Amino acid sequence: MDSKTGSFECADRILAGGVLTLADLPPKTLKRWVARRKADVIAAVEGGLLPDSEACARYNISREEFSAWLTAFKQDGLSGLRAKAMAHGRRTKRDNRPDVFHAAPEPVLHTGLD
């Protein structure tokens, strides 16, 4: 597995109907998590390759962090796993924001110098 594109090879193999193995997963010593690598670990747990407790121990992440990954992935897909999305609490249109914004009930006149 190529260290630069390994995660993409893993995803391509799954999409092509291949079997995911432990050798396809990110290395245990991984320090920088990108969305695709998180998705690979989620796929391994969801596919039954390894239990979530083993995944957490393998990658030294808490169950809460893995649960947050899983929730983000289920809500927003791969984009929900990006660090920026995680830092902002995965703010999407579904999160307490109205779909339609209304104008002020009456116009506010500005005279220039207040």
Secondary structure, DSSP 8 states (H G I E B T S, - for coil): --TTTHHHHHHHHHHTT----GGGS--TT-----HHHHHHHHHHHHTTSS-HHHHHHHHT--HHHHHHHHHHHHHHGGGGGSHHHHHTT---TTTT--SS----SS-----S--
